[in-house]
Amino acid sequence: MSDEIKTNTGRVVGRWNGDSAQDLLGEIARIKQSLRQENSAETLDSRAMPHREQLPNDLLEFRAYHLWGCDKRGSCVVGTNANRIESVEKVLSFSLIEHH
Protein backbone atom coordinates (compact mmCIF):
# COMPACT_ATOMS: atom_id res chain seq x y z
CA MET A 1 0.00 0.00 0.00
CA SER A 2 1.07 3.55 -0.67
CA ASP A 3 2.22 5.91 2.09
CA GLU A 4 0.63 8.88 0.30
CA ILE A 5 -1.83 11.16 2.05
CA LYS A 6 -4.10 12.79 -0.50
CA THR A 7 -6.71 15.50 -0.42
CA ASN A 8 -10.27 14.97 -1.57
CA THR A 9 -9.11 16.07 -5.06
CA GLY A 10 -6.36 13.45 -5.18
CA ARG A 11 -3.43 15.80 -4.64
CA VAL A 12 -0.59 14.20 -2.64
CA VAL A 13 0.09 16.45 0.34
CA GLY A 14 1.96 14.17 2.73
CA ARG A 15 3.13 10.71 3.65
CA TRP A 16 2.75 8.27 6.54
CA ASN A 17 4.53 4.92 6.73
CA GLY A 18 2.11 3.36 9.26
CA ASP A 19 4.70 3.02 12.03
CA SER A 20 3.69 5.70 14.52
CA ALA A 21 0.32 7.27 15.37
CA GLN A 22 2.23 10.25 16.76
CA ASP A 23 3.84 10.77 13.34
CA LEU A 24 0.41 10.63 11.66
CA LEU A 25 -0.98 13.13 14.17
CA GLY A 26 1.85 15.54 13.36
CA GLU A 27 1.61 15.02 9.60
CA ILE A 28 -2.14 15.69 9.55
CA ALA A 29 -1.63 18.86 11.61
CA ARG A 30 1.10 20.00 9.21
CA ILE A 31 -1.08 19.29 6.16
CA LYS A 32 -4.11 21.08 7.61
CA GLN A 33 -1.95 24.11 8.42
CA SER A 34 -0.55 24.10 4.89
CA LEU A 35 -4.03 23.87 3.35
CA ARG A 36 -5.17 26.82 5.51
CA GLN A 37 -2.17 28.89 4.42
CA GLU A 38 -3.00 28.13 0.79
CA ASN A 39 -6.65 29.10 1.40
CA SER A 40 -7.42 25.75 -0.17
CA ALA A 41 -10.91 24.31 -0.27
CA GLU A 42 -9.38 20.82 -0.29
CA THR A 43 -9.95 18.55 2.68
CA LEU A 44 -8.61 15.32 4.11
CA ASP A 45 -10.82 12.24 4.39
CA SER A 46 -10.16 10.11 7.45
CA ARG A 47 -11.29 7.02 5.51
CA ALA A 48 -8.73 7.63 2.76
CA MET A 49 -5.59 7.61 4.91
CA PRO A 50 -2.80 5.17 4.06
CA HIS A 51 -2.45 1.82 5.84
CA ARG A 52 -6.16 1.19 6.47
CA GLU A 53 -5.18 -2.49 6.37
CA GLN A 54 -3.77 -2.05 9.88
CA LEU A 55 -7.24 -1.40 11.29
CA PRO A 56 -8.90 -4.39 12.93
CA ASN A 57 -11.76 -5.70 10.78
CA ASP A 58 -14.28 -4.60 13.42
CA LEU A 59 -13.21 -0.99 12.87
CA LEU A 60 -13.31 -0.85 9.07
CA GLU A 61 -16.87 0.48 9.15
CA PHE A 62 -16.53 2.38 12.45
CA ARG A 63 -18.54 5.62 12.35
CA ALA A 64 -18.91 6.82 15.94
CA TYR A 65 -16.12 9.35 15.41
CA HIS A 66 -13.29 9.93 12.94
CA LEU A 67 -10.68 7.18 12.91
CA TRP A 68 -7.70 8.43 10.91
CA GLY A 69 -5.45 5.42 11.29
CA CYS A 70 -3.88 2.89 13.63
CA ASP A 71 -0.19 2.23 13.84
CA LYS A 72 1.60 -1.10 14.09
CA ARG A 73 1.65 -0.92 17.90
CA GLY A 74 -2.12 -0.46 18.28
CA SER A 75 -2.35 3.30 18.78
CA CYS A 76 -4.99 5.15 16.75
CA VAL A 77 -5.39 8.76 15.68
CA VAL A 78 -9.00 9.74 16.33
CA GLY A 79 -11.30 12.73 16.49
CA THR A 80 -12.80 15.12 13.97
CA ASN A 81 -9.65 17.22 14.08
CA ALA A 82 -7.27 14.24 14.32
CA ASN A 83 -6.15 15.56 17.67
CA ARG A 84 -6.16 12.49 19.95
CA ILE A 85 -4.42 9.17 20.19
CA GLU A 86 -6.34 6.25 21.69
CA SER A 87 -5.45 2.59 22.03
CA VAL A 88 -7.09 0.27 19.54
CA GLU A 89 -8.60 -1.57 22.54
CA LYS A 90 -10.35 1.60 23.69
CA VAL A 91 -11.69 2.31 20.20
CA LEU A 92 -12.82 -1.31 19.86
CA SER A 93 -14.61 -1.19 23.22
CA PHE A 94 -16.43 1.97 22.12
CA SER A 95 -17.33 0.35 18.79
CA LEU A 96 -19.00 -2.55 20.61
CA ILE A 97 -21.60 -0.13 21.99
CA GLU A 98 -23.20 -0.21 18.52
CA HIS A 99 -22.36 3.34 17.53
CA HIS A 100 -21.42 2.35 14.01
C-alpha positions in Angstrom: 0.0 0.0 0.0 1.1 3.5 -0.7 2.2 5.9 2.1 0.6 8.9 0.3 -1.8 11.2 2.1 -4.1 12.8 -0.5 -6.7 15.5 -0.4 -10.3 15.0 -1.6 -9.1 16.1 -5.1 -6.4 13.5 -5.2 -3.4 15.8 -4.6 -0.6 14.2 -2.6 0.1 16.4 0.3 2.0 14.2 2.7 3.1 10.7 3.7 2.8 8.3 6.5 4.5 4.9 6.7 2.1 3.4 9.3 4.7 3.0 12.0 3.7 5.7 14.5 0.3 7.3 15.4 2.2 10.2 16.8 3.8 10.8 13.3 0.4 10.6 11.7 -1.0 13.1 14.2 1.9 15.5 13.4 1.6 15.0 9.6 -2.1 15.7 9.5 -1.6 18.9 11.6 1.1 20.0 9.2 -1.1 19.3 6.2 -4.1 21.1 7.6 -1.9 24.1 8.4 -0.5 24.1 4.9 -4.0 23.9 3.3 -5.2 26.8 5.5 -2.2 28.9 4.4 -3.0 28.1 0.8 -6.6 29.1 1.4 -7.4 25.7 -0.2 -10.9 24.3 -0.3 -9.4 20.8 -0.3 -10.0 18.6 2.7 -8.6 15.3 4.1 -10.8 12.2 4.4 -10.2 10.1 7.5 -11.3 7.0 5.5 -8.7 7.6 2.8 -5.6 7.6 4.9 -2.8 5.2 4.1 -2.5 1.8 5.8 -6.2 1.2 6.5 -5.2 -2.5 6.4 -3.8 -2.0 9.9 -7.2 -1.4 11.3 -8.9 -4.4 12.9 -11.8 -5.7 10.8 -14.3 -4.6 13.4 -13.2 -1.0 12.9 -13.3 -0.9 9.1 -16.9 0.5 9.1 -16.5 2.4 12.5 -18.5 5.6 12.3 -18.9 6.8 15.9 -16.1 9.3 15.4 -13.3 9.9 12.9 -10.7 7.2 12.9 -7.7 8.4 10.9 -5.4 5.4 11.3 -3.9 2.9 13.6 -0.2 2.2 13.8 1.6 -1.1 14.1 1.6 -0.9 17.9 -2.1 -0.5 18.3 -2.4 3.3 18.8 -5.0 5.1 16.7 -5.4 8.8 15.7 -9.0 9.7 16.3 -11.3 12.7 16.5 -12.8 15.1 14.0 -9.7 17.2 14.1 -7.3 14.2 14.3 -6.1 15.6 17.7 -6.2 12.5 19.9 -4.4 9.2 20.2 -6.3 6.3 21.7 -5.4 2.6 22.0 -7.1 0.3 19.5 -8.6 -1.6 22.5 -10.4 1.6 23.7 -11.7 2.3 20.2 -12.8 -1.3 19.9 -14.6 -1.2 23.2 -16.4 2.0 22.1 -17.3 0.4 18.8 -19.0 -2.5 20.6 -21.6 -0.1 22.0 -23.2 -0.2 18.5 -22.4 3.3 17.5 -21.4 2.3 14.0 
